[in-house]
Amino acid sequence: MVTSYTEVEAQGGGSKLPQLDTTTYEEQLVWLFITFVAFYFIVSRFALPKISSVLETREELIANDLDTADIKRREAEDVKAAYEATLEQARSQAHANALQVKEASVAELAKVKAELDDKLGAEAIKAEANIAKAVSAAMSELDQVVTDVASALVKKVSGGEADGKKLSAAVKTALTTVKEA
């Protein structure tokens, strides 16, 4: 048995590479042609249809996936636009509600203030009337008190009784002068 290339050469096996042997070129070309035609026939009849159907199926799947992705993207954009519109509407509604609450609060505050002003005004009028009554009562009693004090002074200073009518008229005149000043 021949185990190496050098042994083949040593036994006189001829050329180094059989495919480079020029005497067998015609046979090699014929077998090359037959092999090529057979390989072409097998590949074109069996392998290529399967490969092209797989490629077409894959291309269809990719196209369908791209179409689906495009549809989903449009739907997402529509949902986003609807969300943003709803959000803007909610913001404007919240702003309007805040303005309504503010206006209602201001109106309620004005109403309460007006009621309080009316109540305080009425109480102030009542208080002024009460003060005027008290002053009037005090002034009417003041005439009598001053007359009594003046009578007691005259009695103590002169030792005798003073004329009540003259003393009362003098006190009224003096109090009128003090009130006008």
PyMOL CGO cylinders between C-alpha atoms (Angstrom):
from pymol import cmd
from pymol.cgo import CYLINDER

trace = [
    CYLINDER, 0.00, 0.00, 0.00, 1.25, 3.50, -0.90, 0.3, 1, 1, 1, 1, 1, 1,
    CYLINDER, 1.25, 3.50, -0.90, 1.22, 5.89, 2.04, 0.3, 1, 1, 1, 1, 1, 1,
    CYLINDER, 1.22, 5.89, 2.04, 2.86, 9.03, 0.82, 0.3, 1, 1, 1, 1, 1, 1,
    CYLINDER, 2.86, 9.03, 0.82, 3.41, 11.10, -2.26, 0.3, 1, 1, 1, 1, 1, 1,
    CYLINDER, 3.41, 11.10, -2.26, 7.14, 10.41, -2.30, 0.3, 1, 1, 1, 1, 1, 1,
    CYLINDER, 7.14, 10.41, -2.30, 6.51, 6.68, -2.38, 0.3, 1, 1, 1, 1, 1, 1,
    CYLINDER, 6.51, 6.68, -2.38, 4.24, 7.09, -5.40, 0.3, 1, 1, 1, 1, 1, 1,
    CYLINDER, 4.24, 7.09, -5.40, 6.96, 9.01, -7.15, 0.3, 1, 1, 1, 1, 1, 1,
    CYLINDER, 6.96, 9.01, -7.15, 9.55, 6.44, -6.15, 0.3, 1, 1, 1, 1, 1, 1,
    CYLINDER, 9.55, 6.44, -6.15, 7.46, 3.63, -7.67, 0.3, 1, 1, 1, 1, 1, 1,
    CYLINDER, 7.46, 3.63, -7.67, 7.29, 5.54, -10.91, 0.3, 1, 1, 1, 1, 1, 1,
    CYLINDER, 7.29, 5.54, -10.91, 3.72, 6.66, -10.66, 0.3, 1, 1, 1, 1, 1, 1,
    CYLINDER, 3.72, 6.66, -10.66, 4.16, 9.35, -13.24, 0.3, 1, 1, 1, 1, 1, 1,
    CYLINDER, 4.16, 9.35, -13.24, 3.11, 13.01, -12.88, 0.3, 1, 1, 1, 1, 1, 1,
    CYLINDER, 3.11, 13.01, -12.88, 2.70, 14.61, -9.60, 0.3, 1, 1, 1, 1, 1, 1,
    CYLINDER, 2.70, 14.61, -9.60, -0.97, 15.69, -9.88, 0.3, 1, 1, 1, 1, 1, 1,
    CYLINDER, -0.97, 15.69, -9.88, -3.44, 13.69, -12.02, 0.3, 1, 1, 1, 1, 1, 1,
    CYLINDER, -3.44, 13.69, -12.02, -5.61, 16.72, -12.83, 0.3, 1, 1, 1, 1, 1, 1,
    CYLINDER, -5.61, 16.72, -12.83, -2.61, 18.36, -14.44, 0.3, 1, 1, 1, 1, 1, 1,
    CYLINDER, -2.61, 18.36, -14.44, -1.96, 15.36, -16.63, 0.3, 1, 1, 1, 1, 1, 1,
    CYLINDER, -1.96, 15.36, -16.63, -2.54, 16.71, -20.15, 0.3, 1, 1, 1, 1, 1, 1,
    CYLINDER, -2.54, 16.71, -20.15, -3.47, 13.35, -21.57, 0.3, 1, 1, 1, 1, 1, 1,
    CYLINDER, -3.47, 13.35, -21.57, -6.69, 13.19, -19.50, 0.3, 1, 1, 1, 1, 1, 1,
    CYLINDER, -6.69, 13.19, -19.50, -7.94, 16.74, -20.15, 0.3, 1, 1, 1, 1, 1, 1,
    CYLINDER, -7.94, 16.74, -20.15, -10.66, 15.64, -22.54, 0.3, 1, 1, 1, 1, 1, 1,
    CYLINDER, -10.66, 15.64, -22.54, -12.04, 13.05, -20.15, 0.3, 1, 1, 1, 1, 1, 1,
    CYLINDER, -12.04, 13.05, -20.15, -11.87, 15.52, -17.31, 0.3, 1, 1, 1, 1, 1, 1,
    CYLINDER, -11.87, 15.52, -17.31, -13.75, 18.14, -19.33, 0.3, 1, 1, 1, 1, 1, 1,
    CYLINDER, -13.75, 18.14, -19.33, -16.44, 15.63, -20.31, 0.3, 1, 1, 1, 1, 1, 1,
    CYLINDER, -16.44, 15.63, -20.31, -16.92, 14.52, -16.70, 0.3, 1, 1, 1, 1, 1, 1,
    CYLINDER, -16.92, 14.52, -16.70, -16.85, 18.13, -15.58, 0.3, 1, 1, 1, 1, 1, 1,
    CYLINDER, -16.85, 18.13, -15.58, -19.61, 18.96, -18.05, 0.3, 1, 1, 1, 1, 1, 1,
    CYLINDER, -19.61, 18.96, -18.05, -21.69, 15.89, -17.06, 0.3, 1, 1, 1, 1, 1, 1,
    CYLINDER, -21.69, 15.89, -17.06, -21.23, 16.64, -13.36, 0.3, 1, 1, 1, 1, 1, 1,
    CYLINDER, -21.23, 16.64, -13.36, -22.06, 20.32, -13.87, 0.3, 1, 1, 1, 1, 1, 1,
    CYLINDER, -22.06, 20.32, -13.87, -25.23, 19.51, -15.85, 0.3, 1, 1, 1, 1, 1, 1,
    CYLINDER, -25.23, 19.51, -15.85, -26.31, 16.91, -13.25, 0.3, 1, 1, 1, 1, 1, 1,
    CYLINDER, -26.31, 16.91, -13.25, -25.57, 19.28, -10.38, 0.3, 1, 1, 1, 1, 1, 1,
    CYLINDER, -25.57, 19.28, -10.38, -27.37, 22.11, -12.20, 0.3, 1, 1, 1, 1, 1, 1,
    CYLINDER, -27.37, 22.11, -12.20, -30.39, 19.88, -12.86, 0.3, 1, 1, 1, 1, 1, 1,
    CYLINDER, -30.39, 19.88, -12.86, -30.56, 18.68, -9.23, 0.3, 1, 1, 1, 1, 1, 1,
    CYLINDER, -30.56, 18.68, -9.23, -30.10, 22.15, -7.81, 0.3, 1, 1, 1, 1, 1, 1,
    CYLINDER, -30.10, 22.15, -7.81, -32.51, 23.85, -10.24, 0.3, 1, 1, 1, 1, 1, 1,
    CYLINDER, -32.51, 23.85, -10.24, -35.26, 21.18, -9.84, 0.3, 1, 1, 1, 1, 1, 1,
    CYLINDER, -35.26, 21.18, -9.84, -35.07, 20.40, -6.13, 0.3, 1, 1, 1, 1, 1, 1,
    CYLINDER, -35.07, 20.40, -6.13, -32.98, 22.79, -4.06, 0.3, 1, 1, 1, 1, 1, 1,
    CYLINDER, -32.98, 22.79, -4.06, -33.66, 26.16, -5.73, 0.3, 1, 1, 1, 1, 1, 1,
    CYLINDER, -33.66, 26.16, -5.73, -37.47, 25.90, -5.62, 0.3, 1, 1, 1, 1, 1, 1,
    CYLINDER, -37.47, 25.90, -5.62, -37.30, 25.08, -1.91, 0.3, 1, 1, 1, 1, 1, 1,
    CYLINDER, -37.30, 25.08, -1.91, -34.83, 27.88, -1.24, 0.3, 1, 1, 1, 1, 1, 1,
    CYLINDER, -34.83, 27.88, -1.24, -36.81, 30.39, -3.31, 0.3, 1, 1, 1, 1, 1, 1,
    CYLINDER, -36.81, 30.39, -3.31, -40.10, 29.39, -1.62, 0.3, 1, 1, 1, 1, 1, 1,
    CYLINDER, -40.10, 29.39, -1.62, -38.45, 29.81, 1.80, 0.3, 1, 1, 1, 1, 1, 1,
    CYLINDER, -38.45, 29.81, 1.80, -37.06, 33.19, 0.72, 0.3, 1, 1, 1, 1, 1, 1,
    CYLINDER, -37.06, 33.19, 0.72, -40.45, 34.27, -0.69, 0.3, 1, 1, 1, 1, 1, 1,
    CYLINDER, -40.45, 34.27, -0.69, -42.22, 33.13, 2.49, 0.3, 1, 1, 1, 1, 1, 1,
    CYLINDER, -42.22, 33.13, 2.49, -39.68, 34.97, 4.58, 0.3, 1, 1, 1, 1, 1, 1,
    CYLINDER, -39.68, 34.97, 4.58, -40.01, 38.08, 2.42, 0.3, 1, 1, 1, 1, 1, 1,
    CYLINDER, -40.01, 38.08, 2.42, -43.82, 37.94, 2.74, 0.3, 1, 1, 1, 1, 1, 1,
    CYLINDER, -43.82, 37.94, 2.74, -43.53, 37.53, 6.52, 0.3, 1, 1, 1, 1, 1, 1,
    CYLINDER, -43.53, 37.53, 6.52, -41.15, 40.46, 6.73, 0.3, 1, 1, 1, 1, 1, 1,
    CYLINDER, -41.15, 40.46, 6.73, -43.44, 42.59, 4.52, 0.3, 1, 1, 1, 1, 1, 1,
    CYLINDER, -43.44, 42.59, 4.52, -46.47, 41.59, 6.63, 0.3, 1, 1, 1, 1, 1, 1,
    CYLINDER, -46.47, 41.59, 6.63, -44.55, 42.35, 9.82, 0.3, 1, 1, 1, 1, 1, 1,
    CYLINDER, -44.55, 42.35, 9.82, -43.51, 45.75, 8.44, 0.3, 1, 1, 1, 1, 1, 1,
    CYLINDER, -43.51, 45.75, 8.44, -47.11, 46.50, 7.41, 0.3, 1, 1, 1, 1, 1, 1,
    CYLINDER, -47.11, 46.50, 7.41, -48.37, 45.41, 10.82, 0.3, 1, 1, 1, 1, 1, 1,
    CYLINDER, -48.37, 45.41, 10.82, -45.69, 47.51, 12.51, 0.3, 1, 1, 1, 1, 1, 1,
    CYLINDER, -45.69, 47.51, 12.51, -46.67, 50.51, 10.38, 0.3, 1, 1, 1, 1, 1, 1,
    CYLINDER, -46.67, 50.51, 10.38, -50.35, 50.01, 11.25, 0.3, 1, 1, 1, 1, 1, 1,
    CYLINDER, -50.35, 50.01, 11.25, -49.50, 49.67, 14.96, 0.3, 1, 1, 1, 1, 1, 1,
    CYLINDER, -49.50, 49.67, 14.96, -47.30, 52.78, 14.77, 0.3, 1, 1, 1, 1, 1, 1,
    CYLINDER, -47.30, 52.78, 14.77, -50.17, 54.77, 13.23, 0.3, 1, 1, 1, 1, 1, 1,
    CYLINDER, -50.17, 54.77, 13.23, -52.56, 53.42, 15.86, 0.3, 1, 1, 1, 1, 1, 1,
    CYLINDER, -52.56, 53.42, 15.86, -50.08, 54.37, 18.59, 0.3, 1, 1, 1, 1, 1, 1,
    CYLINDER, -50.08, 54.37, 18.59, -49.76, 57.87, 17.11, 0.3, 1, 1, 1, 1, 1, 1,
    CYLINDER, -49.76, 57.87, 17.11, -53.57, 58.17, 17.02, 0.3, 1, 1, 1, 1, 1, 1,
    CYLINDER, -53.57, 58.17, 17.02, -53.81, 56.99, 20.63, 0.3, 1, 1, 1, 1, 1, 1,
    CYLINDER, -53.81, 56.99, 20.63, -51.06, 59.40, 21.62, 0.3, 1, 1, 1, 1, 1, 1,
    CYLINDER, -51.06, 59.40, 21.62, -52.83, 62.28, 19.86, 0.3, 1, 1, 1, 1, 1, 1,
    CYLINDER, -52.83, 62.28, 19.86, -56.13, 61.34, 21.53, 0.3, 1, 1, 1, 1, 1, 1,
    CYLINDER, -56.13, 61.34, 21.53, -54.35, 61.12, 24.89, 0.3, 1, 1, 1, 1, 1, 1,
    CYLINDER, -54.35, 61.12, 24.89, -52.73, 64.52, 24.42, 0.3, 1, 1, 1, 1, 1, 1,
    CYLINDER, -52.73, 64.52, 24.42, -56.06, 66.04, 23.36, 0.3, 1, 1, 1, 1, 1, 1,
    CYLINDER, -56.06, 66.04, 23.36, -57.79, 64.51, 26.38, 0.3, 1, 1, 1, 1, 1, 1,
    CYLINDER, -57.79, 64.51, 26.38, -54.98, 65.70, 28.64, 0.3, 1, 1, 1, 1, 1, 1,
    CYLINDER, -54.98, 65.70, 28.64, -55.22, 69.23, 27.23, 0.3, 1, 1, 1, 1, 1, 1,
    CYLINDER, -55.22, 69.23, 27.23, -58.99, 69.18, 27.64, 0.3, 1, 1, 1, 1, 1, 1,
    CYLINDER, -58.99, 69.18, 27.64, -58.61, 67.98, 31.24, 0.3, 1, 1, 1, 1, 1, 1,
    CYLINDER, -58.61, 67.98, 31.24, -56.09, 70.73, 31.94, 0.3, 1, 1, 1, 1, 1, 1,
    CYLINDER, -56.09, 70.73, 31.94, -58.37, 73.42, 30.49, 0.3, 1, 1, 1, 1, 1, 1,
    CYLINDER, -58.37, 73.42, 30.49, -61.34, 71.98, 32.41, 0.3, 1, 1, 1, 1, 1, 1,
    CYLINDER, -61.34, 71.98, 32.41, -59.31, 71.97, 35.63, 0.3, 1, 1, 1, 1, 1, 1,
    CYLINDER, -59.31, 71.97, 35.63, -58.26, 75.56, 34.96, 0.3, 1, 1, 1, 1, 1, 1,
    CYLINDER, -58.26, 75.56, 34.96, -61.88, 76.56, 34.31, 0.3, 1, 1, 1, 1, 1, 1,
    CYLINDER, -61.88, 76.56, 34.31, -62.99, 74.75, 37.47, 0.3, 1, 1, 1, 1, 1, 1,
    CYLINDER, -62.99, 74.75, 37.47, -60.29, 76.52, 39.48, 0.3, 1, 1, 1, 1, 1, 1,
    CYLINDER, -60.29, 76.52, 39.48, -61.45, 79.88, 38.10, 0.3, 1, 1, 1, 1, 1, 1,
    CYLINDER, -61.45, 79.88, 38.10, -65.07, 79.03, 38.95, 0.3, 1, 1, 1, 1, 1, 1,
    CYLINDER, -65.07, 79.03, 38.95, -64.11, 78.04, 42.49, 0.3, 1, 1, 1, 1, 1, 1,
    CYLINDER, -64.11, 78.04, 42.49, -62.05, 81.21, 42.84, 0.3, 1, 1, 1, 1, 1, 1,
    CYLINDER, -62.05, 81.21, 42.84, -64.90, 83.38, 41.54, 0.3, 1, 1, 1, 1, 1, 1,
    CYLINDER, -64.90, 83.38, 41.54, -67.40, 81.59, 43.78, 0.3, 1, 1, 1, 1, 1, 1,
    CYLINDER, -67.40, 81.59, 43.78, -65.08, 82.07, 46.77, 0.3, 1, 1, 1, 1, 1, 1,
    CYLINDER, -65.08, 82.07, 46.77, -64.63, 85.75, 45.99, 0.3, 1, 1, 1, 1, 1, 1,
    CYLINDER, -64.63, 85.75, 45.99, -68.39, 86.18, 45.58, 0.3, 1, 1, 1, 1, 1, 1,
    CYLINDER, -68.39, 86.18, 45.58, -69.06, 84.31, 48.83, 0.3, 1, 1, 1, 1, 1, 1,
    CYLINDER, -69.06, 84.31, 48.83, -66.42, 86.37, 50.61, 0.3, 1, 1, 1, 1, 1, 1,
    CYLINDER, -66.42, 86.37, 50.61, -67.95, 89.59, 49.27, 0.3, 1, 1, 1, 1, 1, 1,
    CYLINDER, -67.95, 89.59, 49.27, -71.39, 88.42, 50.37, 0.3, 1, 1, 1, 1, 1, 1,
    CYLINDER, -71.39, 88.42, 50.37, -70.16, 87.51, 53.86, 0.3, 1, 1, 1, 1, 1, 1,
    CYLINDER, -70.16, 87.51, 53.86, -68.27, 90.82, 54.08, 0.3, 1, 1, 1, 1, 1, 1,
    CYLINDER, -68.27, 90.82, 54.08, -71.37, 92.77, 53.01, 0.3, 1, 1, 1, 1, 1, 1,
    CYLINDER, -71.37, 92.77, 53.01, -73.49, 90.90, 55.58, 0.3, 1, 1, 1, 1, 1, 1,
    CYLINDER, -73.49, 90.90, 55.58, -70.86, 91.53, 58.25, 0.3, 1, 1, 1, 1, 1, 1,
    CYLINDER, -70.86, 91.53, 58.25, -70.63, 95.21, 57.28, 0.3, 1, 1, 1, 1, 1, 1,
    CYLINDER, -70.63, 95.21, 57.28, -74.43, 95.50, 57.47, 0.3, 1, 1, 1, 1, 1, 1,
    CYLINDER, -74.43, 95.50, 57.47, -74.52, 93.71, 60.82, 0.3, 1, 1, 1, 1, 1, 1,
    CYLINDER, -74.52, 93.71, 60.82, -71.66, 95.77, 62.22, 0.3, 1, 1, 1, 1, 1, 1,
    CYLINDER, -71.66, 95.77, 62.22, -73.25, 98.96, 60.85, 0.3, 1, 1, 1, 1, 1, 1,
    CYLINDER, -73.25, 98.96, 60.85, -76.56, 98.07, 62.51, 0.3, 1, 1, 1, 1, 1, 1,
    CYLINDER, -76.56, 98.07, 62.51, -74.78, 97.23, 65.77, 0.3, 1, 1, 1, 1, 1, 1,
    CYLINDER, -74.78, 97.23, 65.77, -72.79, 100.50, 65.53, 0.3, 1, 1, 1, 1, 1, 1,
    CYLINDER, -72.79, 100.50, 65.53, -76.04, 102.44, 65.04, 0.3, 1, 1, 1, 1, 1, 1,
    CYLINDER, -76.04, 102.44, 65.04, -77.57, 100.64, 68.03, 0.3, 1, 1, 1, 1, 1, 1,
    CYLINDER, -77.57, 100.64, 68.03, -74.45, 101.31, 70.08, 0.3, 1, 1, 1, 1, 1, 1,
    CYLINDER, -74.45, 101.31, 70.08, -74.49, 105.00, 69.11, 0.3, 1, 1, 1, 1, 1, 1,
    CYLINDER, -74.49, 105.00, 69.11, -78.16, 105.18, 70.05, 0.3, 1, 1, 1, 1, 1, 1,
    CYLINDER, -78.16, 105.18, 70.05, -77.44, 103.49, 73.38, 0.3, 1, 1, 1, 1, 1, 1,
    CYLINDER, -77.44, 103.49, 73.38, -74.51, 105.84, 73.98, 0.3, 1, 1, 1, 1, 1, 1,
    CYLINDER, -74.51, 105.84, 73.98, -76.68, 108.82, 73.08, 0.3, 1, 1, 1, 1, 1, 1,
    CYLINDER, -76.68, 108.82, 73.08, -79.36, 107.57, 75.51, 0.3, 1, 1, 1, 1, 1, 1,
    CYLINDER, -79.36, 107.57, 75.51, -76.77, 107.03, 78.20, 0.3, 1, 1, 1, 1, 1, 1,
    CYLINDER, -76.77, 107.03, 78.20, -75.28, 110.50, 77.60, 0.3, 1, 1, 1, 1, 1, 1,
    CYLINDER, -75.28, 110.50, 77.60, -78.75, 112.03, 77.59, 0.3, 1, 1, 1, 1, 1, 1,
    CYLINDER, -78.75, 112.03, 77.59, -79.67, 110.19, 80.78, 0.3, 1, 1, 1, 1, 1, 1,
    CYLINDER, -79.67, 110.19, 80.78, -76.35, 111.16, 82.36, 0.3, 1, 1, 1, 1, 1, 1,
    CYLINDER, -76.35, 111.16, 82.36, -76.82, 114.77, 81.27, 0.3, 1, 1, 1, 1, 1, 1,
    CYLINDER, -76.82, 114.77, 81.27, -80.33, 114.90, 82.66, 0.3, 1, 1, 1, 1, 1, 1,
    CYLINDER, -80.33, 114.90, 82.66, -79.11, 113.45, 85.94, 0.3, 1, 1, 1, 1, 1, 1,
    CYLINDER, -79.11, 113.45, 85.94, -76.06, 115.73, 85.79, 0.3, 1, 1, 1, 1, 1, 1,
    CYLINDER, -76.06, 115.73, 85.79, -78.31, 118.80, 86.13, 0.3, 1, 1, 1, 1, 1, 1,
    CYLINDER, -78.31, 118.80, 86.13, -79.79, 117.38, 89.29, 0.3, 1, 1, 1, 1, 1, 1,
    CYLINDER, -79.79, 117.38, 89.29, -76.40, 116.21, 90.70, 0.3, 1, 1, 1, 1, 1, 1,
    CYLINDER, -76.40, 116.21, 90.70, -74.71, 119.56, 89.98, 0.3, 1, 1, 1, 1, 1, 1,
    CYLINDER, -74.71, 119.56, 89.98, -77.69, 121.42, 91.49, 0.3, 1, 1, 1, 1, 1, 1,
    CYLINDER, -77.69, 121.42, 91.49, -77.51, 119.25, 94.61, 0.3, 1, 1, 1, 1, 1, 1,
    CYLINDER, -77.51, 119.25, 94.61, -73.73, 119.75, 94.91, 0.3, 1, 1, 1, 1, 1, 1,
    CYLINDER, -73.73, 119.75, 94.91, -74.06, 123.52, 94.41, 0.3, 1, 1, 1, 1, 1, 1,
    CYLINDER, -74.06, 123.52, 94.41, -76.85, 123.64, 97.04, 0.3, 1, 1, 1, 1, 1, 1,
    CYLINDER, -76.85, 123.64, 97.04, -74.67, 121.71, 99.49, 0.3, 1, 1, 1, 1, 1, 1,
    CYLINDER, -74.67, 121.71, 99.49, -71.74, 124.07, 98.85, 0.3, 1, 1, 1, 1, 1, 1,
    CYLINDER, -71.74, 124.07, 98.85, -73.85, 127.16, 99.38, 0.3, 1, 1, 1, 1, 1, 1,
    CYLINDER, -73.85, 127.16, 99.38, -75.22, 125.66, 102.57, 0.3, 1, 1, 1, 1, 1, 1,
    CYLINDER, -75.22, 125.66, 102.57, -71.76, 124.85, 103.81, 0.3, 1, 1, 1, 1, 1, 1,
    CYLINDER, -71.76, 124.85, 103.81, -70.15, 128.14, 102.79, 0.3, 1, 1, 1, 1, 1, 1,
    CYLINDER, -70.15, 128.14, 102.79, -72.95, 130.52, 103.79, 0.3, 1, 1, 1, 1, 1, 1,
    CYLINDER, -72.95, 130.52, 103.79, -74.68, 128.36, 106.31, 0.3, 1, 1, 1, 1, 1, 1,
    CYLINDER, -74.68, 128.36, 106.31, -78.11, 129.02, 104.79, 0.3, 1, 1, 1, 1, 1, 1,
    CYLINDER, -78.11, 129.02, 104.79, -80.33, 127.57, 102.11, 0.3, 1, 1, 1, 1, 1, 1,
    CYLINDER, -80.33, 127.57, 102.11, -80.01, 128.71, 98.51, 0.3, 1, 1, 1, 1, 1, 1,
    CYLINDER, -80.01, 128.71, 98.51, -82.98, 129.49, 96.26, 0.3, 1, 1, 1, 1, 1, 1,
    CYLINDER, -82.98, 129.49, 96.26, -83.59, 126.22, 94.32, 0.3, 1, 1, 1, 1, 1, 1,
    CYLINDER, -83.59, 126.22, 94.32, -85.02, 127.86, 91.20, 0.3, 1, 1, 1, 1, 1, 1,
    CYLINDER, -85.02, 127.86, 91.20, -82.20, 130.38, 90.84, 0.3, 1, 1, 1, 1, 1, 1,
    CYLINDER, -82.20, 130.38, 90.84, -79.60, 127.75, 91.55, 0.3, 1, 1, 1, 1, 1, 1,
    CYLINDER, -79.60, 127.75, 91.55, -81.14, 125.35, 88.99, 0.3, 1, 1, 1, 1, 1, 1,
    CYLINDER, -81.14, 125.35, 88.99, -81.26, 128.12, 86.33, 0.3, 1, 1, 1, 1, 1, 1,
    CYLINDER, -81.26, 128.12, 86.33, -77.62, 129.07, 87.01, 0.3, 1, 1, 1, 1, 1, 1,
    CYLINDER, -77.62, 129.07, 87.01, -76.52, 125.40, 86.74, 0.3, 1, 1, 1, 1, 1, 1,
    CYLINDER, -76.52, 125.40, 86.74, -78.43, 124.95, 83.43, 0.3, 1, 1, 1, 1, 1, 1,
    CYLINDER, -78.43, 124.95, 83.43, -76.83, 128.10, 82.00, 0.3, 1, 1, 1, 1, 1, 1,
    CYLINDER, -76.83, 128.10, 82.00, -73.36, 126.95, 83.06, 0.3, 1, 1, 1, 1, 1, 1,
    CYLINDER, -73.36, 126.95, 83.06, -73.87, 123.43, 81.67, 0.3, 1, 1, 1, 1, 1, 1,
    CYLINDER, -73.87, 123.43, 81.67, -75.20, 124.84, 78.36, 0.3, 1, 1, 1, 1, 1, 1,
    CYLINDER, -75.20, 124.84, 78.36, -72.07, 126.99, 78.02, 0.3, 1, 1, 1, 1, 1, 1,
    CYLINDER, -72.07, 126.99, 78.02, -69.85, 123.97, 78.77, 0.3, 1, 1, 1, 1, 1, 1,
    CYLINDER, -69.85, 123.97, 78.77, -71.73, 121.78, 76.23, 0.3, 1, 1, 1, 1, 1, 1,
    CYLINDER, -71.73, 121.78, 76.23, -71.39, 124.39, 73.47, 0.3, 1, 1, 1, 1, 1, 1,
    CYLINDER, -71.39, 124.39, 73.47, -67.69, 124.80, 74.04, 0.3, 1, 1, 1, 1, 1, 1,
]
cmd.load_cgo(trace, "trace")
